[in-house]
């Protein structure tokens, strides 16, 4: 069948218009994906959600709703445990690959003052974003927000013992109040007392790595486990719950745990 040139022009125009409309819709969807979501939590807290559009995964509406629901419910609970936290939280969510997350959980976190928590998740795992979020996001919020609360009272420090107590407190709070599975990095073996002596005897300017990842001798999360052990001992010695130790300075907290003055050790 022969088609009139006039109808070819009409068809081309319709196709062009359709392409433009489609492009506009895609651009609008991309803009919406990048736009922060701001939600007011039940306790008067304000939570801003930022989804990284440049990561390896574009979060679906259902995934976002789940992340926002878990966080909106958890943040007031964290602030009841740590009342000195600000009433604002920014959660930055990024899709990433397996090399940049904890292999056992499929996710990982970090934080920035004054109120930012970064959560990375490997969406390609069998459990997907929903399974990972339901299992670990609440606990991660307790862990990272403990760091923020601790930094607001004890400041920043570059010494190994400062990081021991930072991570020990965050892991113990995550374990005691997060309501999920016990964090692997807080499960210390009987040999932890020897590890504690080893780390506390080191010079104060000893670099943090590799004590908090994987040591050359195969031990993992050494600093986390020693820190959690020290926090548990300090809580037992003081008769106070872990949450009430957040403002105790690093050396005083270690002294409480080991029962001796360690301020001059490790020089």
N, C-alpha and C positions, 0 to 999 in steps of 0.2 A: 504494500500500500504506500502510495506517495503522500508525504506530509507537506502541507503548505508551509512556506517560509514564515508566514505570519504566525502560525501556531508554534513553530519552533522557537520564535522569539518570545512568545508568551510563556512557553514551558521553561525556557532559560531564565526568564525573569522570576517565575515562581520558585524555581530551584535556588536561585540566588537569594531571594527573600527568605526561603526556608533555611538556607545555610546561615544567613545573618541572624535569624531568630534563634537557631540552635546555638550559635556562638555566644549570643547574648545570655542565653539560659545557662550555658556552661560557665561563663564568666561570673554570672550572678551566684551560681552554686559554689564556685571557687571562693568568691568573696565571703559567702556565708560560712564556708568551711574555715576560713582564716579569722573570722570575727570572734572576739572573746565572748564567752557566755557568762553573765553575772547573775548569781543566785543569792538570795538571802536565806540563811539557815535559821532553824527554829529558835536558837538562842540569841538572835540579833547579829550573828556573824555574817560577813559578806565574803562570798567565795567567787573568784574569777577563774574560769577555765579557759586555757589557751591550748589549742590543738595545732601541733606543728605540721603544716601542710607540705613541708619539704622532706619529711621522714619517709621511711620505707612503707608506711601504711596510711591509708586514708580512713579515718575512723567513721563508721557508719552512724546513723542517727540512733540506732538501738544501742550501740556500744557507748556512745556519748551519754545517753540517758542513764545507762547503768553506772558509768563512772561518776556522773554527777550525783546520782542517788546515793551511792556508797559514801562519797566524800561529804555530801551535805548532812548525812546522818552521823558520820564519824567526827567531823570537826568540832561540834559542840561537846562531844564526849571527851576529846583530847583536852579541850580547854577546861573541863571540869577537873581533870587530873592535873593539868598545868595551867593554873589560872592567870599566870603572868604573860601568857601568849597574847599577841594582838588579836583583835576581833576580825582581822582580815587575813585571807589566805589566797594566794595565787597558785593554782595547780597547772603546771606546764606538762602536757602529755605528748610523747613522741613515740612513733613506731620505729623500731630498730632491729638489728639482726642479732643472732645468737651470741656473737662474740662480745657484745656490749651489755649483756645482762647476766645475772646469776644463773648458771646453767640449771640448777635445781628448781628454780622458781619461774624462770622466763621473764623476769623483770628486774628493775634496779632503780635506785633513787639517789637524789642528792638534794641540797638545799642552798638557798642564798638569803641572807638577811635583806629586809626585815621580815618577810612573810612569804617567801617563794619556796615551793616544793616542786622538784622536777621528777617526773615518773616516766621511765622508758620501758616499753613492753615489746616483746617479740610476738607479733600477731600471727606468725606462720606456724606456731606450735599447734599440736592437735587440740589442746584445750581452748585455744583461741583467746581473744581479748576477754570475753565474758568469764571464762573459767579462771583465768589468771587474776582478773579484777576481784572476783568474788572471794578468792582464796587469800590474796596477798595485799590488796590495796589499802584496806583499813589498817593493817599492821604497819605497812610502810609509812602511812601518815603519822601514826604514833611515834615511830622511830625518827623520822626526819624532823617533825615538829619538836621533839625532845631536844634535838641539836639546836634548834632556834631558841628554845626557852633557856637552855644551858648557856648559850652564847650571850644572851641578854643579861645574865647574872654573873657569869664567870669570865666573860670576854673571850678573846681569841688567844691561842697559844700554839707555838710551833713545836713544843717539846713532845717527846714520845709519851711521857706520862699524862700529858694533857689529852692526847688523843685516846689513850687507854680509857680514861674516865669518861670522855665524851661518848665513845662508842659503847662502853659498858653500861652507862646510864640509859642510852637510847635503846640498847638491846633488852635491858631488863624491863623498861617501860613497855616496849613492844610486846614482850613475853607476858607480863603481868596484867596488862590492861587491853591489849589489842584483840583478844578473843579468838585468835586463830591458832594454827599449829605453832609449836615452839620453834623459834628461829634456829636453824642449824648452827649459826655462828655464835649462839649463846649456850650451846650444849658442851660444857667443858668436861674433860676426862679426869681421872684421879691424878694424872701427871701435871695438872694445871698449877699445883703449888710450886713445882719445880720450874715451870715456865714463868711463873710470876717472879720468882727470885731472879731468873735469867734476865727478864726485861727490866725490872727495877734496878738491877745492878749496872745497866748500860749507861753511857754518858747521856746527859740530858739532851744533847743536840743530835742524838741518833735519828737518822731519817725514818719517817713513818713506814715507807715501803721497805721490804716486803712483808712486814709483820702483820699487815691487815689483809693481805691477799693470799698468795701461796708462797711459802718459804722454800728455799732451795732444797731443804731436807724433806720436803713433802708435806709438812704441816700446813693446814689451811686455817685462815681466820684466827691466827694465833692471838693477835691484839684484841680482837672482839671477845674471845673466850676468857683471856686473862682479865680484861676490863670488867666483864660481867661477873666473874668470880670475885673480884675485889669489891664491886658494888654489893653483891649478895652478902659478903662478909661485913661490909660497913653497915648495911641495913640491920643485920643480926646484932652487931655490937651496939648500935644506937637504939635498937628497939623501935625504929621508925620504918614506915613503908618507903620503898624506893623513891616515890614521887616527892617525898619531903626532903630528899637529899640533893635536889637539883641545884640549889644555890650554894652548896658547900664547896669551897675552893678545892682545887685539885689536890694539893699536898695534904690538906686537912682530911680530905676524903680517903686518901691512901693511908694516912696515919691511923684513921679510924678502922680501916680494914685490917691492917697488919699489926696494930697495937704498939707501934714504935714510931719515933720521929724520923721520917724519911726525907725531910726537906733538904738535908745536906748530902743525901746519897746520890750516886751516879754522876759526880762531877768529873 
